[in-house]
Amino acid sequence: MISLASFTTPTHRCVYLPSEQATMRYEMVVQCTREELQSRLDAGWRRFGHAFFRPVCETCRGCQSLRVPISTFRSNRSQRRAVRDNQDLELRIGPAQATREKLRLYDRFHEHQVEAKGWPEHDPKDVKSYRETFVEGPLPTEEWCYYLDGILIAVGYVDVVPRGLSAIYFYYDPDHRDRSLGTFNVMRILEEVARRNMPFGYLGYFVEGCPSVSYKKNFGPNEVIGPDGKWVPFR
């Protein structure tokens, strides 16, 4: 792994739990192997573009890396309903690309989340910042685009590591929020993990009390990283 810099942020208000104070450790990685990314995932790191990060908060341990073992996963009724209700969508998996269509969809999604879930205000992304966040990185990223009658309504980014697929980010057209697209995307990821004969789906951070990521605990049985740094059963 080749890194250019690493740093720790000043303490700031947590984006997941606004009542808590957060501190993040960052490392700017220009080159790594999939095995090295796997090792970082298993140590609780995540990434956007070249920026690898993990929380190092003094007073809170709310962020828990969560993964789903495919061999024991059992879908619930609402998850199966999300799959059934979205059978009319077309999924295209390919290399990550920045387009004006995706930027508009991304901004619409965030504007809705600010109003509906109290997310922080954000500046609209331009092509350069979008590429830095989702397209560029130390290794290729898969882009999952969902289409309804030829119209793009959702986009997800996924890393491929030796032991599974890691969900990086997902956004969708808020006009279709009744479709439970977030749940549907996770179900498709887990389905693809099984199809590729891999053991795990990595879903990023679960944070108890944060509505935006609370749904992740429903994909189970699942595991989190325990105090000793090993994966342990969670729910």
Backbone as JSON, one array per atom type, in Angstrom:
{
  "sequence": "MISLASFTTPTHRCVYLPSEQATMRYEMVVQCTREELQSRLDAGWRRFGHAFFRPVCETCRGCQSLRVPISTFRSNRSQRRAVRDNQDLELRIGPAQATREKLRLYDRFHEHQVEAKGWPEHDPKDVKSYRETFVEGPLPTEEWCYYLDGILIAVGYVDVVPRGLSAIYFYYDPDHRDRSLGTFNVMRILEEVARRNMPFGYLGYFVEGCPSVSYKKNFGPNEVIGPDGKWVPFR",
  "N": [[0.84, -1.2, 0.0], [0.56, 2.19, -0.88], [0.82, 5.3, 0.52], [0.11, 8.8, 0.65], [-0.34, 10.69, 2.64], [-1.38, 11.09, 6.06], [-3.78, 11.9, 8.57], [-5.45, 13.26, 11.48], [-8.64, 14.45, 12.2], [-9.77, 17.55, 13.73], [-11.86, 17.52, 16.67], [-15.33, 17.32, 16.06], [-18.85, 17.99, 15.37], [-20.78, 15.07, 15.23], [-21.84, 13.48, 12.23], [-23.55, 11.35, 12.15], [-24.65, 11.01, 14.74], [-25.78, 13.71, 16.02], [-25.65, 14.66, 18.65], [-23.29, 13.82, 19.63], [-19.66, 14.02, 19.74], [-17.22, 13.84, 17.21], [-14.22, 12.3, 15.93], [-12.05, 11.8, 13.26], [-9.89, 9.56, 11.59], [-7.79, 9.83, 8.84], [-6.38, 8.56, 5.81], [-4.56, 9.06, 2.92], [-4.58, 7.2, 0.17], [-2.8, 6.07, -2.55], [-2.26, 3.81, -3.95], [-3.17, 0.41, -3.77], [-3.68, -3.08, -3.08], [-6.35, -5.46, -3.65], [-6.34, -7.26, -1.58], [-5.1, -5.79, 0.43], [-7.0, -3.78, 0.79], [-9.07, -5.38, 1.74], [-7.95, -6.12, 4.21], [-7.99, -3.64, 5.49], [-10.76, -3.14, 5.62], [-11.46, -5.16, 7.4], [-10.38, -4.14, 9.64], [-11.96, -2.07, 10.3], [-11.98, 0.18, 8.65], [-13.16, 2.49, 6.11], [-13.77, 3.78, 2.76], [-13.72, 6.63, 0.56], [-13.11, 7.4, -2.67], [-9.71, 8.16, -2.89], [-9.43, 8.49, -0.21], [-9.08, 6.93, 2.76], [-10.74, 6.09, 5.78], [-11.55, 6.12, 9.31], [-13.41, 6.1, 12.38], [-12.11, 7.61, 15.35], [-13.04, 8.26, 17.87], [-13.18, 9.74, 21.13], [-15.16, 9.52, 23.12], [-17.25, 7.95, 22.22], [-18.45, 4.94, 20.76], [-20.1, 4.37, 18.69], [-20.14, 3.86, 15.9], [-20.17, 1.0, 14.04], [-18.61, -1.4, 12.17], [-20.25, -3.44, 9.85], [-21.01, -6.67, 8.67], [-22.41, -9.22, 6.52], [-22.72, -12.61, 6.74], [-23.02, -14.75, 4.06], [-23.75, -17.43, 4.05], [-25.44, -17.86, 6.19], [-27.39, -15.93, 6.05], [-30.74, -14.76, 6.23], [-33.48, -13.6, 4.66], [-36.01, -11.15, 5.52], [-39.59, -10.5, 5.65], [-40.18, -7.87, 4.68], [-37.88, -7.28, 3.25], [-37.95, -9.19, 1.23], [-40.25, -8.3, 0.0], [-39.38, -5.85, -1.0], [-37.65, -6.72, -2.99], [-39.46, -8.04, -4.67], [-41.15, -5.91, -5.42], [-39.53, -4.41, -7.03], [-38.9, -5.67, -9.37], [-39.2, -4.69, -11.89], [-37.07, -3.11, -12.47], [-33.99, -2.41, -14.16], [-30.72, -3.5, -13.75], [-27.49, -2.33, -14.27], [-24.2, -3.14, -14.24], [-21.02, -1.75, -14.14], [-17.92, 0.02, -15.0], [-17.04, 2.84, -12.95], [-18.28, 6.09, -13.61], [-18.45, 9.62, -14.13], [-21.21, 11.62, -14.73], [-23.41, 14.21, -15.98], [-26.05, 13.53, -15.57], [-25.94, 11.77, -13.37], [-24.88, 13.5, -11.43], [-27.0, 15.34, -11.14], [-29.0, 13.65, -10.12], [-27.77, 12.8, -7.75], [-27.59, 15.24, -6.33], [-30.32, 15.88, -6.05], [-31.16, 13.79, -4.41], [-29.69, 14.34, -2.06], [-30.69, 16.87, -1.37], [-33.29, 16.16, -0.7], [-32.79, 14.48, 1.52], [-31.77, 16.29, 3.35], [-34.05, 17.77, 4.01], [-35.86, 15.74, 4.78], [-34.55, 14.07, 6.65], [-32.86, 15.59, 8.12], [-30.2, 15.91, 7.34], [-26.9, 17.44, 7.04], [-26.58, 20.62, 5.34], [-25.43, 20.77, 1.94], [-23.03, 21.51, -0.61], [-23.75, 21.6, -4.08], [-22.47, 18.92, -6.09], [-19.73, 19.07, -8.36], [-18.33, 17.88, -11.5], [-15.64, 17.3, -11.02], [-15.39, 16.98, -8.16], [-17.17, 14.9, -7.79], [-15.94, 12.83, -9.22], [-13.62, 12.55, -7.67], [-14.7, 11.54, -5.33], [-16.18, 9.18, -5.97], [-15.34, 7.94, -8.39], [-12.51, 7.96, -8.93], [-9.66, 6.31, -7.45], [-7.63, 4.0, -5.47], [-7.95, 1.55, -6.65], [-10.04, -0.14, -9.09], [-13.56, 0.65, -9.04], [-16.82, -0.76, -8.82], [-19.73, 0.32, -10.51], [-23.11, 0.49, -9.89], [-25.95, 0.81, -11.62], [-29.34, 1.6, -11.64], [-32.21, 1.28, -13.6], [-35.39, 2.49, -14.66], [-37.63, 1.86, -17.04], [-35.7, 2.76, -18.85], [-34.78, 5.09, -17.64], [-32.52, 6.55, -15.41], [-32.63, 5.85, -11.99], [-31.36, 5.25, -9.64], [-28.15, 4.87, -8.06], [-25.32, 2.99, -7.16], [-22.19, 2.32, -5.46], [-19.6, -0.04, -5.37], [-17.1, -1.98, -3.85], [-14.88, -4.6, -4.77], [-13.57, -7.2, -2.99], [-11.32, -9.81, -1.8], [-12.88, -11.46, -0.09], [-15.52, -10.79, -0.45], [-18.17, -8.4, -1.28], [-18.16, -4.9, -0.94], [-20.22, -2.39, 0.1], [-20.12, 0.91, -0.86], [-21.45, 3.44, -1.3], [-24.78, 4.72, -1.83], [-27.37, 6.16, -3.71], [-30.55, 7.66, -4.65], [-33.46, 8.44, -6.69], [-35.6, 10.61, -5.12], [-38.3, 10.68, -5.72], [-39.03, 8.09, -5.99], [-38.97, 6.91, -3.52], [-40.74, 5.29, -2.13], [-40.3, 2.76, -3.0], [-38.45, 1.41, -1.46], [-35.65, 1.44, -2.09], [-33.06, 1.44, -1.03], [-33.0, -0.84, 0.62], [-33.54, -2.74, -1.38], [-31.22, -2.48, -2.97], [-29.22, -3.46, -1.23], [-30.1, -6.09, -1.0], [-29.7, -6.95, -3.64], [-26.91, -6.76, -3.74], [-26.16, -8.72, -1.83], [-27.23, -10.94, -3.08], [-25.59, -10.98, -5.34], [-23.1, -11.41, -4.15], [-23.45, -14.05, -3.3], [-23.81, -15.25, -5.81], [-21.29, -14.92, -6.92], [-19.9, -16.63, -5.39], [-18.79, -15.85, -2.92], [-18.0, -15.11, 0.57], [-19.0, -12.93, 2.18], [-21.02, -9.95, 2.63], [-20.28, -6.62, 2.88], [-21.47, -3.94, 4.68], [-20.8, -1.41, 5.53], [-20.88, 1.23, 8.02], [-22.89, 0.61, 10.82], [-24.95, 2.47, 12.93], [-26.29, 2.78, 15.96], [-29.31, 4.4, 16.61], [-29.19, 6.2, 14.56], [-31.17, 7.13, 12.0], [-30.63, 7.0, 9.24], [-28.92, 4.87, 8.71], [-29.84, 2.78, 10.16], [-31.33, 0.67, 9.13], [-29.59, -1.29, 8.31], [-29.07, -3.2, 10.26], [-31.07, -5.02, 10.02], [-30.46, -6.93, 8.17], [-29.72, -10.0, 8.53], [-28.65, -13.16, 10.04], [-25.93, -11.13, 11.32], [-22.62, -9.61, 11.58], [-20.31, -7.78, 13.64], [-17.36, -5.78, 14.27], [-15.63, -6.65, 17.08], [-14.44, -5.55, 20.4], [-11.89, -6.66, 20.53], [-11.0, -6.56, 17.98], [-11.86, -8.53, 16.28], [-14.28, -10.17, 14.16], [-17.57, -10.58, 15.34], [-20.69, -12.2, 16.27], [-23.62, -10.2, 15.91], [-26.51, -9.38, 15.61]],
  "CA": [[0.0, 0.0, 0.0], [1.32, 3.44, -0.97], [0.05, 6.41, 1.05], [0.75, 10.1, 0.55], [-0.46, 11.46, 3.88], [-2.39, 10.66, 7.04], [-4.05, 12.95, 9.54], [-6.64, 13.12, 12.33], [-9.39, 15.7, 12.19], [-10.19, 18.09, 15.03], [-13.16, 17.05, 17.12], [-16.42, 18.08, 15.44], [-20.15, 17.37, 15.58], [-20.92, 13.82, 14.46], [-22.9, 13.52, 11.22], [-24.48, 10.26, 12.44], [-25.31, 11.3, 16.01], [-25.43, 15.12, 16.25], [-25.42, 14.95, 20.06], [-21.95, 13.33, 19.96], [-18.5, 14.64, 19.11], [-16.51, 12.84, 16.41], [-12.86, 12.51, 15.46], [-11.81, 10.83, 12.2], [-8.53, 9.31, 11.11], [-7.77, 9.72, 7.38], [-5.14, 8.22, 5.11], [-4.72, 9.24, 1.48], [-3.95, 6.02, -0.42], [-2.73, 6.19, -4.01], [-2.17, 2.48, -4.55], [-3.28, -0.73, -2.86], [-4.24, -4.3, -3.67], [-7.63, -5.83, -3.07], [-6.05, -7.92, -0.3], [-4.85, -4.74, 1.41], [-8.29, -3.17, 1.11], [-9.75, -6.35, 2.6], [-7.38, -5.99, 5.54], [-8.48, -2.39, 6.09], [-12.17, -3.34, 5.96], [-11.51, -6.01, 8.58], [-9.91, -3.33, 10.77], [-12.93, -1.02, 10.55], [-11.81, 1.34, 7.77], [-13.98, 2.66, 4.93], [-13.09, 4.69, 1.85], [-14.3, 7.38, -0.55], [-12.0, 7.76, -3.54], [-8.4, 7.81, -2.32], [-9.44, 8.78, 1.23], [-9.46, 5.88, 3.7], [-11.06, 6.75, 7.05], [-12.23, 5.37, 10.38], [-13.59, 6.96, 13.57], [-11.24, 7.4, 16.52], [-13.7, 9.15, 18.83], [-12.79, 9.47, 22.51], [-16.26, 9.28, 24.04], [-18.33, 7.21, 21.59], [-18.09, 3.8, 19.91], [-21.35, 4.09, 18.01], [-19.94, 3.36, 14.54], [-19.76, -0.4, 14.05], [-18.54, -2.03, 10.85], [-21.19, -4.56, 9.83], [-20.97, -7.53, 7.5], [-23.43, -10.27, 6.51], [-22.27, -13.91, 6.2], [-24.01, -15.2, 3.09], [-24.17, -18.8, 4.32], [-26.48, -17.89, 7.23], [-28.35, -14.83, 5.87], [-32.13, -15.09, 6.0], [-34.23, -12.37, 4.39], [-37.3, -11.04, 6.19], [-40.72, -10.26, 4.75], [-40.08, -6.57, 4.01], [-36.79, -7.37, 2.27], [-38.46, -9.94, 0.08], [-41.2, -7.44, -0.68], [-38.61, -4.87, -1.77], [-37.18, -7.41, -4.2], [-40.63, -8.29, -5.52], [-41.7, -4.65, -5.93], [-38.59, -3.76, -7.94], [-38.55, -6.57, -10.46], [-39.26, -3.96, -13.16], [-35.85, -2.31, -12.64], [-32.84, -3.02, -14.84], [-29.44, -3.2, -13.12], [-26.32, -2.4, -15.13], [-22.96, -3.05, -13.46], [-19.91, -1.41, -15.0], [-16.94, 0.91, -14.39], [-17.57, 4.11, -12.44], [-18.17, 7.25, -14.49], [-19.15, 10.83, -13.69], [-22.02, 12.23, -15.77], [-24.32, 15.24, -15.5], [-27.26, 12.85, -15.12], [-25.7, 11.28, -12.01], [-24.74, 14.64, -10.54], [-28.34, 15.88, -10.85], [-29.68, 12.7, -9.25], [-27.1, 12.86, -6.45], [-27.98, 16.47, -5.64], [-31.73, 15.77, -5.68], [-31.21, 12.88, -3.27], [-29.2, 15.02, -0.86], [-31.64, 17.92, -1.01], [-34.4, 15.5, -0.02], [-32.34, 13.99, 2.82], [-31.65, 17.46, 4.24], [-35.38, 18.11, 4.48], [-36.57, 14.61, 5.39], [-33.83, 13.42, 7.74], [-32.01, 16.53, 8.84], [-28.79, 15.86, 6.95], [-26.3, 18.77, 6.9], [-26.62, 21.22, 4.02], [-24.24, 20.45, 1.16], [-22.87, 22.21, -1.88], [-23.9, 20.68, -5.22], [-21.22, 18.37, -6.58], [-19.35, 19.24, -9.76], [-17.75, 16.65, -12.04], [-14.34, 17.03, -10.38], [-15.56, 16.45, -6.81], [-17.83, 13.6, -7.91], [-14.92, 11.87, -9.61], [-12.73, 12.33, -6.54], [-15.41, 10.78, -4.3], [-16.73, 7.89, -6.38], [-14.77, 7.33, -9.6], [-11.08, 7.75, -8.77], [-9.29, 5.57, -6.26], [-6.44, 3.16, -5.62], [-8.3, 0.36, -7.42], [-11.32, 0.1, -9.76], [-14.81, 0.52, -8.31], [-17.98, -1.11, -9.63], [-20.86, 1.24, -10.44], [-24.37, -0.21, -10.07], [-26.97, 1.77, -12.05], [-30.68, 1.03, -11.74], [-33.03, 2.01, -14.58], [-36.81, 2.21, -14.8], [-38.03, 2.26, -18.4], [-34.6, 3.47, -19.48], [-34.43, 6.3, -16.9], [-31.71, 6.27, -14.23], [-33.3, 6.27, -10.76], [-30.53, 4.96, -8.46], [-26.75, 4.54, -8.34], [-24.54, 2.51, -6.03], [-20.77, 2.04, -5.71], [-19.27, -1.29, -4.68], [-15.73, -2.5, -3.97], [-14.71, -6.05, -4.81], [-12.41, -7.66, -2.22], [-11.25, -11.27, -1.91], [-13.86, -12.19, 0.7], [-16.88, -10.33, -0.64], [-18.45, -7.1, -1.88], [-18.28, -3.85, 0.06], [-21.06, -1.27, -0.34], [-19.49, 2.2, -0.55], [-22.46, 4.5, -1.2], [-25.96, 4.5, -2.66], [-28.34, 7.26, -3.72], [-31.68, 7.34, -5.52], [-34.44, 9.48, -6.98], [-36.56, 10.64, -4.01], [-39.67, 10.44, -6.21], [-39.27, 6.65, -5.93], [-38.58, 6.46, -2.18], [-41.66, 4.26, -1.64], [-39.85, 1.45, -3.48], [-37.43, 0.83, -0.55], [-34.52, 1.16, -2.97], [-31.88, 1.11, -0.23], [-33.12, -2.26, 0.96], [-33.41, -3.51, -2.61], [-29.81, -2.49, -3.39], [-28.48, -4.4, -0.37], [-30.5, -7.44, -1.39], [-29.01, -7.29, -4.88], [-25.5, -6.97, -3.4], [-26.03, -10.03, -1.19], [-27.48, -11.92, -4.14], [-24.4, -11.04, -6.2], [-22.06, -12.07, -3.35], [-23.7, -15.49, -3.38], [-23.59, -15.7, -7.19], [-19.85, -14.96, -7.15], [-19.35, -17.62, -4.47], [-18.03, -15.14, -1.89], [-18.62, -15.37, 1.87], [-19.53, -11.82, 2.97], [-21.4, -8.65, 2.13], [-19.87, -5.58, 3.83], [-22.47, -2.88, 4.53], [-20.35, -0.13, 6.08], [-21.12, 1.46, 9.45], [-24.18, 0.67, 11.5], [-24.89, 3.37, 14.08], [-27.55, 2.73, 16.71], [-29.89, 5.72, 16.84], [-29.11, 7.01, 13.34], [-32.18, 6.58, 11.08], [-30.15, 6.81, 7.87], [-28.19, 3.6, 8.56], [-30.38, 1.78, 11.1], [-31.89, -0.48, 8.41], [-28.57, -2.31, 8.04], [-29.11, -4.27, 11.26], [-32.13, -5.97, 9.67], [-29.92, -7.96, 7.28], [-29.03, -10.86, 9.47], [-27.69, -12.79, 11.09], [-24.8, -10.34, 10.87], [-21.46, -9.54, 12.48], [-19.6, -6.51, 13.79], [-16.01, -5.92, 14.81], [-15.65, -6.54, 18.53], [-13.37, -4.79, 21.05], [-10.59, -7.28, 20.28], [-10.68, -6.42, 16.58], [-12.34, -9.68, 15.52], [-15.7, -10.16, 13.83], [-18.37, -11.35, 16.29], [-22.12, -12.1, 15.98], [-24.25, -8.98, 16.41], [-27.97, -9.55, 15.78]],
  "C": [[0.88, 1.24, 0.0], [0.41, 4.58, -0.53], [0.83, 7.71, 0.92], [0.73, 10.86, 1.86], [-1.48, 10.8, 4.78], [-2.57, 11.77, 8.06], [-5.3, 12.6, 10.34], [-7.34, 14.46, 12.4], [-9.55, 16.25, 13.6], [-11.55, 17.51, 15.4], [-14.26, 17.96, 16.56], [-17.74, 17.35, 15.71], [-20.31, 16.17, 14.67], [-22.07, 13.93, 13.47], [-23.92, 12.42, 11.45], [-25.32, 10.54, 13.68], [-24.96, 12.73, 16.41], [-25.18, 15.49, 17.71], [-24.01, 14.53, 20.5], [-20.88, 14.12, 19.22], [-17.68, 13.54, 18.42], [-15.09, 13.29, 16.09], [-12.56, 11.41, 14.45], [-10.34, 10.76, 11.85], [-8.59, 9.09, 9.61], [-6.39, 9.29, 6.91], [-5.4, 8.32, 3.62], [-3.89, 8.16, 0.77], [-3.97, 6.13, -1.93], [-2.66, 4.83, -4.69], [-2.33, 1.42, -3.48], [-3.84, -1.91, -3.63], [-5.6, -4.57, -3.04], [-7.43, -6.54, -1.73], [-5.79, -6.88, 0.79], [-6.13, -4.0, 1.77], [-9.11, -4.09, 2.01], [-9.26, -6.23, 4.04], [-7.87, -4.74, 6.24], [-9.96, -2.52, 6.47], [-12.29, -4.15, 7.26], [-10.97, -5.31, 9.83], [-10.82, -2.13, 11.01], [-12.79, 0.23, 9.71], [-12.87, 1.31, 6.67], [-13.21, 3.56, 3.97], [-14.07, 5.4, 0.93], [-13.14, 7.82, -1.42], [-10.69, 7.26, -2.95], [-8.37, 7.96, -0.81], [-9.95, 7.58, 2.02], [-9.72, 6.56, 5.05], [-11.67, 5.77, 8.03], [-12.37, 6.3, 11.58], [-12.61, 6.58, 14.68], [-11.75, 8.3, 17.65], [-13.36, 8.75, 20.27], [-13.96, 9.0, 23.36], [-17.37, 8.39, 23.46], [-17.77, 6.08, 20.73], [-19.32, 3.38, 19.1], [-21.2, 3.5, 16.63], [-19.4, 1.93, 14.6], [-19.76, -0.94, 12.63], [-19.38, -3.29, 10.87], [-21.02, -5.36, 8.54], [-21.99, -8.66, 7.65], [-22.82, -11.55, 5.94], [-23.37, -14.49, 5.29], [-24.56, -16.59, 3.45], [-25.31, -18.87, 5.33], [-27.54, -16.81, 7.04], [-29.74, -15.37, 5.56], [-32.92, -13.79, 5.82], [-35.55, -12.37, 5.17], [-38.37, -10.65, 5.18], [-40.58, -8.95, 4.0], [-38.96, -6.57, 2.98], [-37.22, -8.13, 1.03], [-39.48, -9.11, -0.71], [-40.49, -6.39, -1.53], [-38.08, -5.49, -3.06], [-38.35, -7.6, -5.17], [-41.13, -7.0, -6.18], [-40.78, -3.96, -6.93], [-38.12, -4.67, -9.07], [-38.56, -5.87, -11.82], [-38.03, -3.1, -13.41], [-34.78, -3.11, -13.37], [-31.56, -2.56, -14.13], [-28.32, -3.37, -14.13], [-25.08, -2.17, -14.26], [-21.8, -2.8, -14.42], [-18.91, -0.52, -14.28], [-17.58, 2.23, -13.98], [-17.28, 5.24, -13.42], [-18.94, 8.41, -13.91], [-19.9, 11.42, -14.88], [-22.92, 13.3, -15.15], [-25.6, 14.61, -14.95], [-27.09, 12.36, -13.69], [-25.55, 12.43, -11.03], [-26.1, 15.22, -10.17], [-29.09, 14.95, -9.89], [-29.1, 12.74, -7.84], [-27.54, 14.09, -5.67], [-29.45, 16.44, -5.22], [-31.9, 14.88, -4.46], [-30.79, 13.61, -2.0], [-30.12, 16.15, -0.43], [-32.84, 17.32, -0.25], [-33.99, 15.04, 1.37], [-32.16, 15.12, 3.82], [-33.02, 17.78, 4.84], [-36.03, 16.97, 5.27], [-35.89, 14.05, 6.63], [-32.85, 14.32, 8.46], [-30.54, 16.44, 8.53], [-28.23, 17.29, 6.86], [-26.46, 19.29, 5.47], [-25.33, 20.88, 3.27], [-24.22, 21.28, -0.11], [-23.05, 21.21, -3.01], [-22.54, 20.2, -5.73], [-20.99, 18.76, -8.04], [-18.67, 17.95, -10.22], [-16.46, 16.3, -11.32], [-14.53, 16.41, -9.0], [-16.26, 15.09, -6.83], [-16.81, 12.52, -8.27], [-14.0, 11.54, -8.44], [-13.37, 11.45, -5.48], [-15.73, 9.36, -4.73], [-15.98, 7.19, -7.52], [-13.29, 7.0, -9.43], [-10.79, 6.98, -7.48], [-8.08, 4.71, -6.51], [-6.69, 1.86, -6.37], [-9.69, 0.57, -8.01], [-12.53, -0.17, -8.87], [-15.92, 0.11, -9.27], [-19.08, -0.06, -9.42], [-22.13, 0.46, -10.78], [-25.45, 0.8, -10.38], [-28.3, 1.05, -12.25], [-31.54, 1.91, -12.64], [-34.47, 1.52, -14.53], [-37.26, 2.75, -16.14], [-36.97, 3.14, -19.06], [-34.15, 4.73, -18.77], [-33.66, 5.91, -15.63], [-32.43, 6.76, -12.97], [-32.47, 5.97, -9.51], [-29.14, 4.55, -8.9], [-26.07, 4.07, -7.05], [-23.1, 2.26, -6.44], [-20.34, 0.91, -4.79], [-17.8, -1.63, -4.93], [-15.75, -4.02, -3.97], [-13.43, -6.4, -4.05], [-12.42, -9.18, -2.21], [-12.36, -12.02, -1.18], [-15.28, -11.64, 0.56], [-16.99, -9.03, -1.4], [-18.71, -6.1, -0.77], [-19.08, -2.68, -0.51], [-20.42, 0.04, 0.1], [-20.54, 3.28, -0.33], [-23.59, 4.18, -2.16], [-26.86, 5.72, -2.58], [-29.4, 6.98, -4.78], [-32.57, 8.56, -5.73], [-35.48, 9.5, -5.86], [-38.01, 10.48, -4.45], [-40.04, 8.96, -6.13], [-38.91, 6.08, -4.55], [-39.51, 5.38, -1.63], [-41.27, 2.86, -2.11], [-38.86, 0.76, -2.54], [-36.17, 0.46, -1.32], [-33.24, 0.84, -2.2], [-31.86, -0.36, 0.16], [-32.92, -3.13, -0.27], [-31.96, -3.58, -3.07], [-29.0, -3.46, -2.54], [-28.83, -5.84, -0.74], [-29.81, -7.88, -2.69], [-27.52, -7.54, -4.64], [-25.31, -8.36, -2.79], [-26.29, -11.15, -2.19], [-26.25, -12.1, -5.02], [-23.22, -11.66, -5.46], [-22.22, -13.58, -3.44], [-23.41, -16.02, -4.79], [-22.1, -15.82, -7.5], [-19.13, -15.92, -6.21], [-18.38, -16.98, -3.47], [-18.72, -15.29, -0.54], [-19.35, -14.19, 2.52], [-19.99, -10.64, 2.11], [-21.09, -7.62, 3.2], [-20.76, -4.35, 3.62], [-22.06, -1.55, 5.14], [-20.7, -0.01, 7.55], [-22.6, 1.38, 9.8], [-24.01, 1.54, 12.73], [-26.24, 3.35, 14.77], [-28.05, 4.15, 16.97], [-29.81, 6.64, 15.65], [-30.08, 6.43, 12.31], [-31.64, 6.26, 9.69], [-29.46, 5.47, 7.66], [-28.75, 2.49, 9.44], [-30.9, 0.54, 10.4], [-30.87, -1.6, 8.2], [-28.64, -3.48, 9.02], [-30.14, -5.34, 10.91], [-31.66, -7.06, 8.71], [-29.09, -8.92, 8.14], [-29.31, -12.33, 9.24], [-26.48, -12.03, 10.52], [-23.72, -10.27, 11.94], [-20.92, -8.12, 12.52], [-18.21, -6.79, 14.34], [-16.04, -5.66, 16.32], [-14.48, -5.75, 19.09], [-11.98, -5.36, 20.79], [-10.19, -7.23, 18.81], [-11.11, -7.58, 15.71], [-13.83, -9.56, 15.26], [-16.45, -11.08, 14.8], [-19.84, -11.22, 15.91], [-22.71, -10.85, 16.63], [-25.73, -9.19, 16.68], [-28.36, -10.92, 15.26]]
}
